[in-house]
Amino acid sequence: MTHSSTPFDVCIRGAGIVGRSLALLLAAQQLRVALVHKGAVDPSETGHSDVRAYSLNTASKQLLSDLRCWPEGDACTPILQMQIQGDQGGDLRFDAAAQGVEALNWMVDVPVLEAKLAQAVAYQTYIEEMTEPAPAPLTVICEGRASQTRAELGVNFEVKHYAQHALACRIQTSEAHHQVARQWFQTTHGPEILALLPIGGKNSHAWAVVWSLTPERAQNLLHADAADFCAQLASACEQVAGTVQLTSERAVWPLQLAKAERWIGVIPQATAAAKATSKLQAFALAGDAAHAIHPLAGQGLNVGLGDVAELARVIETKEFWRPLNDPKLLRRYERARQAEVLAMGWVTDGLQSLFAQPALPLQKLRNWGMSGFNQFSPLKKWMAQHAMKSAS
């Protein structure tokens, strides 16, 4: 590692998956990086560490593979099929073989991925891990949606709170998952979205559960005994994989659509003396510090890694004379990523709003639309390919 007296090119605040991935990409460009890690991630940000489940697409897989941090073996489960069911018989299916790809996406074990990134950072001489921020021409804020630094900089975080909480856990079923991800849009107990996501490798019986529920029902299921919880889950998923056994704690957190009003800016100098002696320090937001979307599409981390890839690309391709704190340079990153995130947020928010409507005519219309879309192969293929590459 470098010595703390060495001047840094970039300071990254936040050492999660997004922050570490960015640090490694910038270090590969021989930029000196201060990676600020202030301790464990707040559980309210992601749920309990043992129940987090990330669905990564082709672009994210390529990025992490290039960093030699892609999990292998049972820590990575390729998804071969995705089956989505509506509340009035709507049916939509995606198949990797039909798309001509090896997998639609991959379910990745979070602790294994984090450990690989941490190990890679430890061996990278251009990165120094720190507990306090260091001065640098560019500071990248990757602290999550509750970012304290973003608040201190006065960046407004526009939040739309959904009338839903997410419940996450791990389960084991009597039948193997066969690498098929399943999702149900339901209205029996109010608007709900249940996802069963295959984990544990190709022949596993293990699943990650992400269940979007009304806040009251989420709390009831959180505190229900294991037998009652499994019975209600088995009913909601129509017992597609046999009997259900709870294998982890349950975690609940509120869902929201959010975005920062601006993603770049200048860090104000604290004193007049600092202004006179210090060079301009700029900042950029990335990951959940810049945006948050509904988990129904499983694109949260993919969008964050898309930020990482774009910011690293903008820096690598900049004019040799342009400094890292140049507002015009950072504006290139902001323009590119805001457009992508706006589109993804619009899609997930639109789907959530559509299935939150209880009126019977709308139920029939949206389920008819799902089934009709399922029969229109060219459009379905385009949508699947876009989802697989959206983080690039």
URDAHU-V126569 format. One record per pair of residues at least 12 apart in sequence whose ideal C-beta (glycine too) atoms are under 6 Angstrom apart, sorted by the first residue. I is the first residue (numbers start at 1). GAP is how many residues later the second one is. If there is no record, write none. Layout:
BEGIN
I/GAP, I/GAP
END
This chain:
BEGIN
1/127, 2/126, 8/24, 8/26, 8/126, 8/128, 9/22, 9/23, 10/16, 10/21, 10/23, 10/126, 10/128, 11/23, 11/122, 11/123, 11/125, 11/128, 12/23, 12/128, 12/130, 13/23, 13/120, 13/128, 13/130, 13/136, 14/128, 14/129, 15/20, 15/22, 18/124, 18/268, 18/269, 18/286, 18/290, 19/123, 20/97, 20/101, 21/287, 22/286, 23/12, 23/104, 24/43, 24/96, 25/287, 27/97, 27/99, 27/100, 29/287, 32/94, 33/94, 34/94, 34/96, 34/100, 35/92, 35/94, 36/94, 36/97, 37/92, 44/209, 45/99, 47/121, 47/204, 47/206, 48/201, 48/203, 50/198, 51/117, 51/118, 51/119, 51/197, 51/200, 52/58, 53/144, 53/155, 54/54, 54/247, 55/50, 55/52, 55/243, 56/50, 56/52, 57/48, 57/245, 57/331, 57/334, 58/330, 58/331, 59/330, 59/332, 59/333, 60/242, 60/245, 60/331, 63/242, 63/246, 69/47, 69/48, 69/51, 71/37, 71/38, 71/41, 71/42, 74/126, 74/127, 75/34, 75/37, 76/30, 76/32, 77/30, 77/121, 77/122, 77/124, 78/25, 78/28, 79/24, 79/25, 79/26, 79/100, 79/102, 80/16, 80/99, 81/14, 81/99, 82/12, 82/22, 82/99, 83/99, 84/99, 85/99, 86/99, 86/281, 86/284, 87/98, 87/99, 87/100, 87/276, 88/275, 88/276, 88/279, 89/278, 90/277, 90/280, 90/281, 91/280, 91/283, 92/278, 92/282, 94/290, 99/285, 107/90, 107/91, 107/92, 137/186, 137/187, 137/188, 138/144, 138/186, 138/187, 139/144, 140/144, 140/146, 141/144, 141/148, 142/144, 142/145, 142/147, 143/146, 144/144, 145/143, 145/147, 147/142, 150/139, 155/105, 156/105, 157/101, 157/103, 158/101, 159/97, 159/99, 160/97, 161/95, 162/93, 164/48, 164/91, 165/50, 165/53, 165/87, 165/89, 166/46, 166/87, 166/89, 167/44, 167/51, 167/54, 167/85, 168/42, 168/83, 169/40, 169/79, 169/81, 170/38, 170/77, 170/78, 171/36, 171/38, 171/73, 171/75, 172/33, 172/34, 172/73, 172/75, 173/32, 173/68, 173/69, 173/71, 174/68, 174/69, 175/66, 175/67, 176/27, 176/29, 177/21, 179/19, 181/16, 182/14, 183/12, 185/170, 189/28, 190/24, 191/164, 191/165, 192/21, 193/19, 193/103, 194/17, 194/42, 195/15, 196/41, 210/85, 218/34, 222/28, 222/30, 226/20, 230/14, 230/16, 255/39, 256/36, 257/88, 257/92, 258/34, 259/32, 260/25, 260/30, 263/22, 263/27, 263/71, 264/20, 264/66, 264/70, 265/18, 266/16, 267/14, 267/16, 280/45, 282/43, 284/46, 286/21, 287/17, 287/20, 291/50, 293/51, 293/52, 293/55, 294/54, 294/58, 296/52, 297/51, 299/45, 302/89, 303/38, 303/41, 305/86, 306/85, 307/30, 310/23, 310/26, 310/27, 311/22, 314/18, 314/19, 354/12
END
